[in-house]
């Protein structure tokens, strides 16, 4: 059994309870323990010297009791511990990711406006946690696009051929293998390609789109080859498409078990953690759970 748990963040909302159910299956599939965490919000802005999170609270917690009752009838539940804390959830939850192999949250909690598609705590965790973060959306999200070409379990991953990330591909292939699912690799290239001609003017380049698509496919298959070798039982299909990567990933999320996307790597002139516009859009609109994977550590 792995020593690192799968963490499910709960707050009593239906979104968090759906995330708890997802986390149970994830922990069981990884042969890992499950840690159910409830961070009770306090007003950090009103206390200048307040900590991000206080020590664990051993008192009664109705939210944790509800989670305990929900899992009590599940014979397949993994070894589970329950942890109550006081603090700022948007800061405390990402910190918990340092000692977890996966952090699972609902798309929204109890707070905020009913029209919000993504809560601030889920956004903060996806942006800042050191482990992969899975955000489970509300059911019924509609996405546009054709239905899957063939039935069966499917994991979707976005691949940027100009800046591939081994951590994203490693997570996606492992997840597809764990679920006995095929892996749909979405590779988008910008089209039409334009360049500046004069101030305020854009000119299309004389480039053959078929050539761009072919070169993109060659690059993608070259990047995927090592992972296909490491996971011979995973069927990885490359889907090379023109245009907006976020739109294609959202469309592919229809009936998918999981969509896997990466997070931007820190840069010298941008040291703060950033998700990127594609990942943010996928979190907002995908119909399936979304895994946001932090970048692999830079090579020495």
ABEGO torsion letter per residue (X at the ends): XBABBBBBBBAGBAAAAAAAAAAAAAAAAAGBBBBBBBBBBBBAAABAABBABBBBBABBBAAAAAAAAAAAABAABBBBBBBBBBEBAAAAAAAAAAABABBBBBABBABEBAABABBAAAAAAAAABABBBBBBBBBGBBBBEBBBABBEBBBBBBBBAABBBAAAAAAAAAAAAAAGBBBBBBBBBBOBBBBBABBGBBBBBBBBAAAAAAAAAAAAAAAAAAAAAABAABBBBBBBBBEBAAAAAAAAABGBABBBBBBBBBBAABABBBAEAAAAAAAAABABBBBBBBBBBBBX
